[in-house]
Structures are given as C-alpha cells and as structure tokens.
Amino acid sequence: MIVDMEEASRLLTVKETCKYLRISAPTLYRMLERRELIPVKIGKRTLFDRSDLDKFIDAAKGSSPRVKAVPKKPRAKRKGKTLPDRLF
C-alpha cells in the first residue's frame, strides 16, 4: 500500500498540534473541554486534522478579542475616618 506523505501528515498528534498552534498541552486540553477543537479518535489515539486547525486559526483572525476594554469608574472619595483612625 502506497501512502502519500502529504496525506499522512494531515493528522497531527497532541504534541504536534501544540507545536503547530504554539500553545501548551494544558491549553489544548482546555480548548478541548470548551469544544473549540474537535479531535479525531482512532483507537486510543487522539489526533487533530490540520485543515480543522487551519479553519480554527482563520476564524480566530476574524473574531473580536474576548476581553473588551471597559472604562473604569472613577473611585469614590472616602469620607470619614482616615486609615490610622480605623486601626484602633
């Protein structure tokens, strides 16, 4: 059986996926828990389709940042006792 090497490298291991996305393994596992990535299970092996990873990257480019800058409310001036008075 002749296997095309390009097709053979289509599926990546967890370690290869982390390297491809430049993330740590714990980050990858959190992404799996949040179902941001869907693995390919073959037997006991967990693999990732390179085209799915590329789609994930393309989608991440177009998305807005998760944390939005929220203007801070000005601090209310404290009235009453000063710090040393409160200690006693």
ZANU-310755 format. One record per residue: residue number from 1; residue in one letter; x, y, z of N, C-alpha, C in turn. Coordinates in nm, 3 decimals. Layout:
BEGIN
- i:aa:n_px:n_py:n_pz:ca_px:ca_py:ca_pz:c_px:c_py:c_pz
- NUM:A:X:Y:Z:X:Y:Z:X:Y:Z .
...
END
This chain:
BEGIN
- i:aa:n_px:n_py:n_pz:ca_px:ca_py:ca_pz:c_px:c_py:c_pz
- 1:M:0.084:-0.117:0.000:0.000:0.000:0.000:0.088:0.124:0.000 .
- 2:I:0.065:0.213:-0.093:0.142:0.336:-0.104:0.067:0.448:-0.033 .
- 3:V:0.138:0.515:0.058:0.077:0.623:0.135:0.141:0.754:0.094 .
- 4:D:0.057:0.849:0.055:0.106:0.982:0.021:0.150:1.052:0.149 .
- 5:M:0.273:1.102:0.155:0.325:1.164:0.276:0.248:1.290:0.314 .
- 6:E:0.198:1.362:0.215:0.120:1.482:0.246:-0.008:1.443:0.318 .
- 7:E:-0.071:1.336:0.273:-0.194:1.288:0.336:-0.164:1.230:0.474 .
- 8:A:-0.048:1.166:0.489:-0.011:1.107:0.618:0.011:1.214:0.723 .
- 9:S:0.058:1.330:0.684:0.083:1.437:0.780:-0.040:1.523:0.803 .
- 10:R:-0.154:1.482:0.747:-0.278:1.557:0.766:-0.324:1.551:0.912 .
- 11:L:-0.304:1.436:0.976:-0.343:1.420:1.115:-0.223:1.443:1.205 .
- 12:L:-0.243:1.525:1.306:-0.134:1.560:1.398:-0.162:1.504:1.536 .
- 13:T:-0.055:1.467:1.605:-0.066:1.422:1.743:-0.089:1.543:1.834 .
- 14:V:-0.114:1.517:1.961:-0.132:1.626:2.058:-0.007:1.713:2.061 .
- 15:K:0.109:1.650:2.067:0.235:1.724:2.073:0.257:1.808:1.947 .
- 16:E:0.229:1.749:1.831:0.244:1.821:1.705:0.144:1.936:1.694 .
- 17:T:0.022:1.912:1.744:-0.081:2.017:1.742:-0.040:2.134:1.829 .
- 18:C:0.014:2.104:1.947:0.062:2.211:2.036:0.172:2.292:1.968 .
- 19:K:0.261:2.224:1.901:0.369:2.292:1.831:0.315:2.374:1.715 .
- 20:Y:0.217:2.318:1.642:0.158:2.385:1.527:0.085:2.513:1.569 .
- 21:L:0.011:2.507:1.680:-0.063:2.623:1.729:0.019:2.711:1.822 .
- 22:R:0.137:2.661:1.861:0.226:2.730:1.954:0.158:2.756:2.088 .
- 23:I:0.099:2.649:2.141:0.033:2.654:2.272:0.083:2.537:2.355 .
- 24:S:0.054:2.541:2.485:0.094:2.431:2.573:-0.012:2.322:2.571 .
- 25:A:0.025:2.207:2.619:-0.070:2.094:2.625:-0.189:2.126:2.716 .
- 26:P:-0.169:2.187:2.834:-0.286:2.222:2.916:-0.383:2.317:2.844 .
- 27:T:-0.328:2.409:2.766:-0.414:2.500:2.690:-0.495:2.422:2.586 .
- 28:L:-0.431:2.327:2.521:-0.501:2.244:2.422:-0.613:2.166:2.488 .
- 29:Y:-0.587:2.108:2.605:-0.689:2.031:2.674:-0.805:2.120:2.720 .
- 30:R:-0.777:2.244:2.760:-0.886:2.338:2.795:-0.970:2.369:2.672 .
- 31:M:-0.904:2.384:2.557:-0.976:2.410:2.432:-1.065:2.291:2.397 .
- 32:L:-1.018:2.170:2.426:-1.098:2.050:2.401:-1.220:2.048:2.494 .
- 33:E:-1.202:2.085:2.620:-1.313:2.089:2.715:-1.419:2.189:2.671 .
- 34:R:-1.374:2.303:2.616:-1.468:2.407:2.570:-1.521:2.377:2.430 .
- 35:R:-1.476:2.264:2.373:-1.517:2.220:2.239:-1.482:2.322:2.131 .
- 36:E:-1.369:2.389:2.149:-1.319:2.480:2.046:-1.251:2.402:1.934 .
- 37:L:-1.199:2.286:1.968:-1.139:2.195:1.871:-1.201:2.057:1.890 .
- 38:I:-1.222:1.988:1.779:-1.277:1.854:1.783:-1.169:1.756:1.735 .
- 39:P:-1.131:1.660:1.818:-1.027:1.566:1.778:-1.081:1.453:1.692 .
- 40:V:-0.989:1.385:1.628:-1.019:1.262:1.554:-0.967:1.149:1.641 .
- 41:K:-1.056:1.060:1.683:-1.015:0.947:1.767:-0.998:0.824:1.678 .
- 42:I:-0.879:0.768:1.679:-0.852:0.644:1.607:-0.794:0.549:1.712 .
- 43:G:-0.876:0.452:1.751:-0.835:0.364:1.859:-0.821:0.446:1.986 .
- 44:K:-0.707:0.435:2.050:-0.681:0.512:2.171:-0.613:0.646:2.141 .
- 45:R:-0.578:0.666:2.015:-0.503:0.787:1.978:-0.596:0.905:1.957 .
- 46:T:-0.552:1.021:2.003:-0.623:1.146:1.981:-0.542:1.226:1.881 .
- 47:L:-0.602:1.252:1.766:-0.534:1.323:1.658:-0.616:1.443:1.617 .
- 48:F:-0.553:1.535:1.546:-0.619:1.657:1.502:-0.596:1.675:1.353 .
- 49:D:-0.702:1.707:1.282:-0.696:1.730:1.139:-0.638:1.868:1.114 .
- 50:R:-0.533:1.874:1.035:-0.465:2.001:1.007:-0.561:2.103:0.944 .
- 51:S:-0.652:2.058:0.859:-0.746:2.152:0.795:-0.841:2.211:0.898 .
- 52:D:-0.880:2.133:1.001:-0.963:2.187:1.109:-0.887:2.293:1.188 .
- 53:L:-0.759:2.268:1.210:-0.677:2.366:1.282:-0.662:2.495:1.202 .
- 54:D:-0.646:2.481:1.070:-0.636:2.599:0.985:-0.767:2.679:0.986 .
- 55:K:-0.880:2.609:0.986:-1.010:2.678:0.995:-1.024:2.750:1.128 .
- 56:F:-0.977:2.686:1.236:-0.981:2.748:1.368:-0.897:2.876:1.369 .
- 57:I:-0.780:2.871:1.309:-0.692:2.988:1.304:-0.758:3.100:1.223 .
- 58:D:-0.816:3.065:1.108:-0.882:3.166:1.025:-0.999:3.229:1.098 .
- 59:A:-1.075:3.150:1.172:-1.188:3.203:1.249:-1.139:3.294:1.361 .
- 60:A:-1.026:3.259:1.421:-0.972:3.340:1.530:-0.922:3.475:1.479 .
- 61:K:-0.879:3.480:1.355:-0.832:3.607:1.297:-0.945:3.707:1.288 .
- 62:G:-1.064:3.661:1.252:-1.176:3.749:1.230:-1.255:3.782:1.355 .
- 63:S:-1.228:3.710:1.464:-1.308:3.733:1.584:-1.254:3.851:1.663 .
- 64:S:-1.344:3.911:1.739:-1.303:4.022:1.824:-1.240:3.964:1.950 .
- 65:P:-1.158:4.042:2.016:-1.094:3.993:2.138:-1.199:3.960:2.244 .
- 66:R:-1.171:3.857:2.323:-1.266:3.816:2.427:-1.281:3.921:2.535 .
- 67:V:-1.171:3.979:2.574:-1.174:4.077:2.681:-1.184:4.215:2.618 .
- 68:K:-1.294:4.280:2.644:-1.314:4.414:2.590:-1.270:4.516:2.694 .
- 69:A:-1.215:4.623:2.645:-1.173:4.729:2.736:-1.296:4.799:2.790 .
- 70:V:-1.311:4.795:2.920:-1.424:4.859:2.986:-1.369:4.980:3.060 .
- 71:P:-1.427:5.097:3.034:-1.376:5.214:3.105:-1.397:5.198:3.255 .
- 72:K:-1.295:5.234:3.329:-1.303:5.222:3.474:-1.386:5.336:3.531 .
- 73:K:-1.462:5.302:3.634:-1.539:5.404:3.704:-1.444:5.481:3.795 .
- 74:P:-1.464:5.610:3.804:-1.377:5.685:3.896:-1.403:5.640:4.039 .
- 75:R:-1.297:5.633:4.115:-1.311:5.592:4.255:-1.384:5.700:4.334 .
- 76:A:-1.472:5.654:4.419:-1.543:5.748:4.506:-1.449:5.793:4.616 .
- 77:K:-1.458:5.921:4.648:-1.374:5.972:4.757:-1.427:5.918:4.888 .
- 78:R:-1.334:5.874:4.971:-1.374:5.818:5.100:-1.396:5.931:5.198 .
- 79:K:-1.504:5.920:5.266:-1.536:6.018:5.369:-1.526:5.950:5.504 .
- 80:G:-1.497:6.027:5.600:-1.495:5.969:5.736:-1.354:5.952:5.785 .
- 81:K:-1.334:5.842:5.852:-1.207:5.819:5.921:-1.095:5.793:5.822 .
- 82:T:-0.976:5.831:5.862:-0.858:5.803:5.781:-0.803:5.667:5.822 .
- 83:L:-0.710:5.616:5.750:-0.658:5.483:5.773:-0.607:5.462:5.917 .
- 84:P:-0.523:5.549:5.972:-0.476:5.524:6.109:-0.589:5.523:6.210 .
- 85:D:-0.696:5.602:6.191:-0.805:5.603:6.286:-0.880:5.470:6.285 .
- 86:R:-0.884:5.403:6.172:-0.957:5.278:6.161:-0.881:5.163:6.226 .
- 87:L:-0.754:5.177:6.247:-0.676:5.068:6.304:-0.702:5.051:6.454 .
- 88:F:-0.755:5.151:6.517:-0.774:5.144:6.663:-0.915:5.121:6.701 .
END
